[in-house]
């Protein structure tokens, strides 16, 4: 009898069942982030009222432009190109060459890489003030989805990809999430999945402490998730001891462990129900699209694509590509299957055929070995590693940025382009919306405007006018700001309400600066972070 009750020494899964569950995991991410997107960071330090929850609509599933999905495409492509043994330096080069918008730890890590700070220093707290942020946690799903029943693989992948932007708890959050996905291929009970994920991270970390607390409070208050939320809020959002490396203060908290606690609350209090899992994780607030995305992805993996309700997959566009990649939903599934087959063999498993000729994977059961404990508020010394000149030559972003600036300077002589973001493919267009030779810019990120600058001495006794013709994308708007010597001379929304047929003519009188040196800044400032590109047909300084 004892032999019958022992844990299995190996697991098995057919490739068909693997694909079904893996595709469900990707779909769950898309459902969770799509459902929660209207609430993201709108509720900080407070529970989202039930009346303010968005209603699920099947078309919400098509979330191909979300950062917690498109970053994963870079990691998958890196593994496909260079194999499971890819070095962290090579992974850093691939990440540095990405051209999508990023924020917090991701953005700083990539900037560090582009400036020659090689991994793992690019995610070290000395160089990255966001090292404990949520970033790798929201994009580690791939690591578990290609590691069925092999949480160690998710841990090891976190040491390669997580350290490109995070450190300490920031890395452990991704390893925890990846470990839960790996276990979800074979385990249905949420509490066991969470406990298994907990085995993937250092026990002494604050992240592990937060997950243990949520498990304990769930057992004490199994029918009152809001009371557990209050306990989490008091300890992990309000206490300075647990915000020792927060990148911001106040109610806004993008720390990995706080948001990880919200993932776990959704899984535990959802008790296997899809809607309740997503709603609890979402209503906890803060990063309330990424957290239900992870919770739903893990839960969907336990269910399988073929067993999901139709309302979650009926409108999925299988031909659309994830932003900044050529991966469609089906291509992602194919890539994951190829990589998972390699993971199984690499970690001691076997790929065989059963009596019917169907492919079956046999996977040994081994306890995970967590990474070493490090803490962002008291880090180990940085390694002071840099990319070599040869490696830097492979980071194309440097040449891309130079080429963009040179192209702009040819288009607008005397003006310089700074802080131009990469979204919406900035650069010169031969034609846009009926106008010729239009230059497209984009804000660097949600908080940083793209700037066009010029310093010139205006003639004494002459009237000086700055004349601009600017346009907007049909689906968005942006804010045009003109500053002269640090003073704001104009602020105007460029959008459907203010432009005629997509174009706006603006004149700014600079006569008061006659005889002086004038430092002029034109800002393509974000207004809501949706289709924020600025379209410039004319920039002229007349005297």
C-alpha positions as CSV (number, residue, x, y, z in Angstrom):
1,X,0.0,0.0,0.0
2,X,2.8,2.4,0.8
3,X,4.3,1.9,-2.6
4,X,1.0,2.8,-4.2
5,X,0.8,6.0,-2.2
6,X,4.3,7.2,-3.1
7,X,4.7,10.2,-5.4
8,X,5.3,9.1,-9.0
9,X,8.9,8.9,-10.2
10,X,8.0,10.1,-13.6
11,X,5.2,11.7,-15.5
12,X,3.9,11.2,-19.0
13,X,2.0,13.4,-21.4
14,X,1.1,13.0,-25.1
15,X,2.2,15.7,-27.4
16,X,-1.5,16.3,-28.3
17,X,-2.4,16.9,-24.6
18,X,0.7,19.1,-24.1
19,X,-0.3,21.3,-27.1
20,X,-3.9,21.5,-25.8
21,X,-2.8,22.8,-22.4
22,X,0.0,25.0,-23.7
23,X,-2.3,26.8,-26.1
24,X,-4.8,27.2,-23.2
25,X,-2.0,28.9,-21.2
26,X,-1.4,31.4,-23.9
27,X,-5.1,32.0,-24.4
28,X,-5.5,32.6,-20.6
29,X,-2.8,35.3,-20.7
30,X,-4.7,37.0,-23.5
31,X,-8.1,36.7,-21.8
32,X,-6.8,38.0,-18.5
33,X,-4.9,41.0,-19.8
34,X,-7.7,41.9,-22.2
35,X,-10.3,41.7,-19.5
36,X,-8.3,43.7,-17.0
37,X,-6.8,46.3,-19.4
38,X,-9.4,49.0,-18.8
39,X,-8.5,48.9,-15.0
40,X,-4.7,48.9,-15.2
41,X,-3.2,51.0,-12.3
42,X,-6.5,53.0,-12.0
43,X,-7.0,51.5,-8.5
44,X,-3.9,51.8,-6.3
45,X,-4.2,50.8,-2.6
46,X,-7.9,50.1,-3.0
47,X,-10.1,47.3,-4.1
48,X,-11.9,47.8,-7.4
49,X,-15.6,48.1,-6.7
50,X,-17.6,45.3,-8.3
51,X,-19.7,47.8,-10.2
52,X,-16.6,49.1,-12.0
53,X,-15.5,45.8,-13.3
54,X,-15.5,45.7,-17.2
55,X,-17.8,43.0,-18.7
56,X,-16.1,40.3,-20.7
57,X,-16.6,40.5,-24.4
58,X,-15.2,37.7,-26.7
59,X,-13.4,40.2,-28.9
60,X,-11.3,41.3,-25.9
61,X,-9.1,38.2,-26.4
62,X,-7.0,39.7,-29.3
63,X,-4.3,41.3,-27.2
64,X,-1.5,41.2,-29.7
65,X,0.0,44.6,-28.7
66,X,0.4,44.0,-25.0
67,X,3.9,44.2,-23.5
68,X,3.4,41.2,-21.2
69,X,3.0,39.2,-24.4
70,X,5.2,40.7,-27.1
71,X,8.3,40.6,-24.8
72,X,8.0,36.8,-24.5
73,X,8.2,36.6,-28.3
74,X,11.8,37.9,-28.1
75,X,12.7,35.3,-25.6
76,X,11.1,32.5,-27.7
77,X,12.9,33.7,-30.8
78,X,16.2,33.8,-28.9
79,X,15.8,30.2,-27.7
80,X,14.8,29.1,-31.3
81,X,17.9,30.8,-32.7
82,X,20.5,29.9,-30.2
83,X,19.1,26.9,-28.3
84,X,18.3,26.2,-24.6
85,X,21.9,26.8,-23.7
86,X,22.0,30.4,-25.0
87,X,24.3,32.5,-22.9
88,X,22.9,35.4,-20.9
89,X,25.2,37.8,-23.0
90,X,23.6,36.6,-26.2
91,X,20.1,36.9,-24.7
92,X,21.0,40.5,-23.7
93,X,22.0,41.3,-27.3
94,X,18.7,40.0,-28.6
95,X,16.8,42.0,-26.0
96,X,18.8,45.1,-26.7
97,X,17.9,44.9,-30.4
98,X,14.1,44.8,-29.7
99,X,12.2,47.9,-30.9
100,X,9.0,47.9,-28.8
101,X,8.0,50.3,-26.0
102,X,9.0,49.2,-22.5
103,X,8.7,50.6,-19.0
104,X,10.3,50.3,-15.6
105,X,12.8,47.4,-15.2
106,X,12.4,46.3,-18.8
107,X,13.2,49.8,-20.1
108,X,16.1,50.4,-17.8
109,X,17.6,47.0,-18.4
110,X,17.4,47.5,-22.2
111,X,18.9,51.0,-21.9
112,X,21.8,49.5,-19.9
113,X,22.4,46.8,-22.5
114,X,22.4,49.4,-25.3
115,X,24.9,51.4,-23.3
116,X,27.3,48.5,-23.0
117,X,26.4,47.3,-19.5
118,X,26.4,43.5,-20.0
119,X,24.2,41.1,-18.1
120,X,23.7,40.4,-15.3
121,X,24.8,43.9,-14.3
122,X,22.0,45.4,-16.5
123,X,19.5,44.2,-14.0
124,X,21.6,44.8,-10.9
125,X,20.3,47.4,-8.4
126,X,23.4,49.5,-8.9
127,X,22.3,50.2,-12.5
128,X,18.6,49.5,-12.3
129,X,16.3,51.3,-9.8
130,X,13.4,49.0,-10.9
131,X,15.1,45.7,-10.1
132,X,12.3,44.5,-7.8
133,X,9.5,45.5,-10.2
134,X,7.0,43.2,-11.9
135,X,8.6,43.1,-15.3
136,X,10.0,39.5,-15.6
137,X,7.1,38.2,-13.6
138,X,4.6,39.3,-16.3
139,X,6.7,37.8,-19.1
140,X,7.9,34.5,-17.5
141,X,4.8,32.5,-18.6
142,X,6.8,31.1,-21.6
143,X,9.3,29.5,-19.3
144,X,6.7,27.2,-17.7
145,X,4.7,26.7,-20.9
146,X,7.8,25.1,-22.5
147,X,8.6,23.1,-19.4
148,X,5.7,20.7,-18.7
149,X,6.3,19.1,-15.3
150,X,9.9,20.5,-15.2
151,X,9.9,23.6,-12.9
152,X,13.7,23.5,-12.8
153,X,13.7,24.6,-16.4
154,X,11.6,27.6,-15.5
155,X,14.1,28.5,-12.7
156,X,17.1,28.1,-15.1
157,X,15.4,30.2,-17.8
158,X,14.8,32.9,-15.2
159,X,18.5,33.0,-14.5
160,X,19.1,33.9,-18.2
161,X,16.1,36.1,-19.2
162,X,15.0,37.4,-15.8
163,X,18.4,38.9,-15.0
164,X,18.3,41.0,-18.1
165,X,16.1,43.5,-16.2
166,X,15.5,42.2,-12.6
167,X,17.3,41.1,-9.5
168,X,16.3,39.4,-6.2
169,X,12.5,39.3,-5.8
170,X,12.1,40.7,-9.3
171,X,13.6,37.5,-10.7
172,X,12.0,35.2,-8.1
173,X,8.6,36.5,-9.2
174,X,9.2,35.2,-12.7
175,X,10.6,31.9,-11.5
176,X,7.6,31.4,-9.2
177,X,5.1,32.1,-12.0
178,X,7.0,29.9,-14.5
179,X,7.2,27.1,-11.9
180,X,3.4,27.2,-11.4
181,X,2.8,26.9,-15.2
182,X,5.1,23.9,-15.3
183,X,3.2,22.2,-12.6
184,X,-0.2,23.1,-14.0
185,X,0.2,20.6,-16.8
186,X,-0.3,17.8,-14.3
187,X,-2.0,19.4,-11.3
188,X,-5.5,20.9,-11.1
189,X,-5.7,22.0,-7.4
190,X,-4.8,25.7,-7.1
191,X,-3.3,25.4,-3.6
192,X,-1.0,22.6,-4.7
193,X,0.1,24.6,-7.7
194,X,0.9,27.6,-5.5
195,X,2.8,25.5,-3.0
196,X,4.8,23.9,-5.9
197,X,5.7,27.3,-7.3
198,X,6.9,28.3,-3.8
199,X,9.4,25.5,-3.9
200,X,11.1,27.3,-6.9
201,X,12.3,30.4,-5.0
202,X,14.5,31.0,-2.0
203,X,12.6,30.4,1.2
204,X,14.2,33.4,2.9
205,X,13.1,35.9,0.3
206,X,10.4,38.5,1.0
207,X,8.7,37.2,-2.1
208,X,8.4,33.7,-0.6
209,X,7.2,35.2,2.7
210,X,4.4,37.1,0.8
211,X,3.2,33.8,-0.8
212,X,3.3,31.9,2.5
213,X,1.3,34.7,4.1
214,X,-1.4,34.5,1.4
215,X,-1.6,30.7,1.8
216,X,-1.9,31.1,5.6
217,X,-4.5,33.8,5.4
218,X,-6.5,31.9,2.8
219,X,-6.7,28.9,5.1
220,X,-7.8,31.2,7.9
221,X,-10.3,33.2,5.8
222,X,-11.3,30.9,3.0
223,X,-14.5,32.8,2.3
224,X,-13.3,36.4,2.7
225,X,-10.7,37.4,0.0
226,X,-11.2,41.1,0.9
227,X,-10.0,40.5,4.4
228,X,-6.9,38.8,3.0
229,X,-6.5,41.7,0.7
230,X,-6.5,44.1,3.7
231,X,-3.8,42.0,5.4
232,X,-1.7,42.0,2.2
233,X,-2.2,45.8,1.8
234,X,-1.2,46.5,5.4
235,X,2.0,44.5,5.3
236,X,3.2,44.6,1.7
237,X,2.1,48.0,0.5
238,X,1.9,50.1,3.7
239,X,5.0,48.8,5.6
240,X,8.3,50.4,4.6
241,X,10.1,47.2,5.6
242,X,8.5,45.5,2.6
243,X,9.1,48.4,0.2
244,X,12.8,48.7,0.8
245,X,13.5,48.8,-3.0
246,X,10.3,50.2,-4.4
247,X,10.9,52.3,-7.4
248,X,8.1,54.7,-6.4
249,X,6.4,55.8,-3.2
250,X,2.7,56.3,-2.3
251,X,-0.1,54.0,-3.4
252,X,1.4,53.2,-6.8
253,X,3.2,49.9,-6.3
254,X,4.6,47.8,-9.2
255,X,6.7,45.6,-6.8
256,X,6.8,42.0,-7.9
257,X,5.8,40.4,-4.6
258,X,2.7,42.6,-4.0
259,X,1.4,41.9,-7.4
260,X,2.4,38.2,-7.1
261,X,0.3,38.0,-4.0
262,X,-2.7,39.2,-6.1
263,X,-2.0,36.4,-8.7
264,X,-2.1,33.9,-5.9
265,X,-5.3,35.4,-4.4
266,X,-7.1,35.0,-7.7
267,X,-6.0,31.3,-8.0
268,X,-6.9,30.4,-4.4
269,X,-10.1,32.3,-4.0
270,X,-11.2,31.5,-7.6
271,X,-11.2,27.8,-6.7
272,X,-10.9,26.8,-10.3
273,X,-13.7,29.0,-11.6
274,X,-12.5,31.1,-14.5
275,X,-14.5,34.3,-14.0
276,X,-14.0,34.4,-10.2
277,X,-10.2,33.7,-10.6
278,X,-9.8,36.7,-13.0
279,X,-12.2,39.0,-11.1
280,X,-10.5,38.5,-7.7
281,X,-7.0,39.0,-9.2
282,X,-8.2,42.0,-11.1
283,X,-10.1,43.6,-8.2
284,X,-7.0,43.6,-6.0
285,X,-5.9,46.6,-8.1
286,X,-2.4,47.9,-9.0
287,X,-1.2,46.0,-12.2
288,X,-4.7,44.7,-12.6
289,X,-4.4,43.4,-16.2
290,X,-1.0,41.6,-15.8
291,X,-2.0,39.9,-12.6
292,X,-5.2,38.3,-13.9
293,X,-3.3,37.5,-17.1
294,X,-0.9,35.2,-15.1
295,X,-3.6,33.8,-13.0
296,X,-5.8,33.0,-16.0
297,X,-2.9,31.6,-17.9
298,X,-2.1,29.1,-15.1
299,X,-5.7,28.1,-14.6
300,X,-6.3,27.7,-18.3
301,X,-3.3,25.4,-18.5
302,X,-4.9,23.1,-16.0
303,X,-8.0,22.9,-18.1
304,X,-6.8,22.6,-21.7
305,X,-7.9,24.6,-24.8
306,X,-10.4,22.0,-26.0
307,X,-12.2,22.1,-22.7
308,X,-12.5,25.9,-22.4
309,X,-15.9,27.7,-22.8
310,X,-16.4,29.0,-26.3
311,X,-16.8,32.6,-25.1
312,X,-13.1,32.7,-24.5
313,X,-11.8,31.5,-27.8
314,X,-14.6,32.1,-30.3
315,X,-13.2,35.5,-31.5
316,X,-9.4,34.6,-31.4
317,X,-7.6,35.9,-34.5
318,X,-5.2,33.0,-35.2
319,X,-3.7,34.9,-38.2
320,X,-2.7,38.1,-36.5
321,X,0.9,38.4,-35.4
322,X,2.0,39.6,-31.9
323,X,3.3,43.1,-32.1
324,X,7.0,43.4,-33.2
325,X,7.2,39.8,-34.2
326,X,6.1,37.4,-36.9
327,X,4.6,35.0,-34.3
328,X,0.9,34.3,-34.7
329,X,-1.0,32.3,-32.1
330,X,-0.4,29.1,-34.1
331,X,3.2,29.9,-34.7
332,X,3.8,30.4,-31.0
333,X,2.2,27.0,-30.3
334,X,4.5,25.4,-32.9
335,X,7.6,27.1,-31.5
336,X,6.7,26.1,-27.9
337,X,6.2,22.5,-29.0
338,X,9.6,22.3,-30.6
339,X,11.2,23.9,-27.5
340,X,9.3,21.8,-25.0
341,X,10.5,18.6,-26.7
342,X,14.0,19.8,-26.3
343,X,13.4,20.7,-22.6
344,X,12.1,17.3,-21.9
345,X,15.2,15.6,-23.3
346,X,17.6,18.2,-21.7
347,X,16.2,17.5,-18.3
348,X,16.4,13.8,-18.4
349,X,13.1,12.8,-20.1
350,X,12.4,10.7,-23.1
351,X,10.4,11.2,-26.3
352,X,8.7,7.9,-27.4
353,X,5.9,6.5,-29.4
354,X,3.0,4.5,-27.9
355,X,1.4,1.4,-29.4
356,X,-0.7,3.6,-31.7
357,X,2.3,5.5,-33.0
358,X,1.5,8.7,-31.0
359,X,4.3,10.8,-29.5
360,X,4.5,10.6,-25.7
361,X,6.9,12.5,-23.4
362,X,8.2,10.8,-20.3
363,X,9.4,13.3,-17.7
364,X,11.3,12.5,-14.5
365,X,10.0,14.0,-11.2
366,X,12.8,15.9,-9.5
367,X,12.6,18.5,-6.7
368,X,13.5,22.0,-7.9
369,X,16.7,23.8,-6.8
370,X,16.0,27.5,-6.2
371,X,18.4,30.2,-7.1
372,X,20.7,31.7,-4.5
373,X,19.2,34.4,-2.2
374,X,20.0,37.9,-3.2
375,X,18.2,41.1,-2.1
376,X,17.9,44.4,-4.0
377,X,18.2,46.6,-1.0
378,X,21.5,44.9,0.1
379,X,22.9,43.5,-3.2
380,X,26.0,41.6,-3.8
381,X,28.7,43.7,-5.6
382,X,28.1,44.3,-9.3
383,X,30.3,42.3,-11.6
384,X,31.3,45.3,-13.6
385,X,31.0,43.4,-16.9
386,X,30.8,45.2,-20.2
387,X,30.1,44.2,-23.8
388,X,33.1,44.0,-26.0
389,X,33.4,46.4,-29.1
390,X,32.6,43.4,-31.3
391,X,29.5,42.6,-29.2
392,X,28.4,46.3,-29.3
393,X,28.6,46.2,-33.0
394,X,25.9,43.5,-33.0
395,X,23.6,45.8,-31.0
396,X,21.8,47.3,-34.0
397,X,19.9,49.9,-31.9
398,X,22.9,52.1,-31.9
399,X,23.1,52.3,-35.6
400,X,19.3,52.5,-35.9
401,X,19.2,55.5,-33.6
402,X,22.0,57.2,-35.4
403,X,20.3,56.6,-38.8
404,X,17.0,58.0,-37.5
405,X,18.7,61.1,-36.2
406,X,20.6,61.6,-39.4
407,X,17.5,61.1,-41.5
408,X,15.7,63.7,-39.4
409,X,18.5,66.2,-39.6
410,X,18.4,65.9,-43.4
411,X,14.6,66.4,-43.4
412,X,14.8,69.4,-41.0
413,X,18.3,71.0,-41.2
414,X,19.3,72.7,-38.0
415,X,17.0,70.6,-35.8
416,X,17.9,67.6,-33.7
417,X,15.7,64.6,-32.7
418,X,16.0,63.3,-29.1
419,X,14.2,60.6,-27.0
420,X,12.3,59.1,-30.0
421,X,10.5,55.9,-29.0
422,X,10.4,52.9,-31.3
423,X,6.7,52.2,-31.5
424,X,4.8,52.8,-34.7
425,X,8.1,52.7,-36.7
426,X,9.3,56.3,-36.6
427,X,11.0,57.8,-39.6
428,X,10.4,59.5,-43.0
429,X,7.3,58.5,-44.9
430,X,7.1,59.3,-48.6
431,X,3.4,59.9,-48.2
432,X,1.0,60.1,-45.2
433,X,-2.7,61.1,-45.3
434,X,-2.4,63.0,-48.5
435,X,0.9,64.8,-47.7
436,X,4.4,64.2,-49.0
437,X,7.6,63.7,-47.0
438,X,6.1,63.4,-43.6
439,X,8.4,62.6,-40.6
440,X,7.0,60.3,-37.9
441,X,8.0,60.5,-34.2
442,X,6.8,58.7,-31.1
443,X,7.2,59.4,-27.4
444,X,10.0,57.4,-25.7
445,X,7.6,55.9,-23.1
446,X,4.5,56.8,-21.2
447,X,6.3,59.5,-19.2
448,X,8.9,60.8,-21.7
449,X,8.1,63.0,-24.7
450,X,10.0,62.8,-28.0
451,X,11.8,66.1,-28.4
452,X,12.9,68.1,-31.5
453,X,15.3,70.8,-30.5
454,X,17.2,73.7,-31.9
455,X,19.3,76.6,-30.5
456,X,19.6,79.7,-32.7
457,X,20.1,83.4,-32.3
458,X,17.1,85.4,-33.6
459,X,17.8,88.6,-35.5
460,X,17.5,91.9,-33.8
461,X,14.4,94.0,-34.9
462,X,12.8,91.3,-37.0
463,X,9.6,89.4,-36.4
464,X,10.2,85.6,-35.9
465,X,7.5,83.0,-36.4
466,X,7.6,79.2,-35.9
467,X,5.3,77.5,-38.3
468,X,4.3,73.8,-37.9
469,X,2.0,71.5,-39.7
470,X,1.3,68.3,-37.7
471,X,-0.9,65.3,-38.0
472,X,-2.2,62.4,-35.9
473,X,-3.0,58.7,-36.4
474,X,-6.8,58.2,-37.1
475,X,-7.1,56.1,-33.9
476,X,-5.2,58.3,-31.5
477,X,-4.0,61.8,-30.5
478,X,-1.0,63.4,-28.8
479,X,0.0,66.7,-27.2
480,X,2.1,69.2,-29.0
481,X,4.1,71.4,-26.7
482,X,6.4,74.2,-27.8
483,X,9.0,75.5,-25.2
484,X,11.4,78.4,-25.7
485,X,14.2,78.8,-23.2
486,X,12.3,76.5,-20.8
487,X,9.1,78.5,-21.0
488,X,6.0,76.9,-22.4
489,X,4.8,78.9,-25.5
490,X,2.1,76.5,-26.7
491,X,0.3,73.3,-25.7
492,X,-2.2,71.8,-28.1
493,X,-3.9,68.5,-28.5
494,X,-3.4,67.1,-32.0
495,X,-6.4,64.8,-32.7
496,X,-9.7,64.6,-34.4
497,X,-11.3,67.3,-32.3
498,X,-8.6,69.9,-33.2
499,X,-7.4,69.0,-36.7
500,X,-9.0,69.3,-40.1
501,X,-8.7,66.2,-42.2
502,X,-6.0,64.9,-39.9
503,X,-3.8,68.0,-40.0
504,X,-3.3,71.0,-37.8
505,X,-1.4,74.3,-38.7
506,X,0.2,76.1,-35.8
507,X,2.0,79.4,-35.6
508,X,4.1,80.6,-32.6
509,X,5.3,84.2,-32.4
510,X,8.9,84.3,-31.2
511,X,9.4,88.1,-31.7
512,X,9.9,88.6,-27.9
513,X,13.1,86.7,-28.3
514,X,14.5,88.9,-31.1
515,X,18.2,89.6,-30.6
516,X,18.5,86.7,-28.2
517,X,19.7,83.1,-28.3
518,X,16.6,80.9,-28.3
519,X,16.5,77.3,-27.3
520,X,13.4,75.9,-29.0
521,X,11.9,72.5,-28.1
522,X,9.0,70.8,-29.9
523,X,7.5,68.0,-27.9
524,X,5.5,64.9,-29.1
525,X,4.1,64.3,-25.7
526,X,1.9,61.2,-24.8
527,X,-1.7,61.9,-23.9
528,X,-3.2,58.5,-23.2
529,X,-0.7,56.0,-24.6
530,X,-2.7,54.8,-27.6
531,X,-1.5,55.6,-31.2
532,X,0.7,58.5,-29.9
533,X,2.8,59.1,-33.0
534,X,3.4,62.6,-34.2
535,X,3.3,63.3,-37.9
536,X,5.3,66.3,-39.0
537,X,4.8,67.8,-42.4
538,X,6.4,71.2,-41.8
539,X,8.8,72.7,-39.3
540,X,9.8,76.2,-40.4
541,X,11.4,79.1,-38.6
542,X,10.7,82.4,-40.4
543,X,12.2,85.8,-39.8
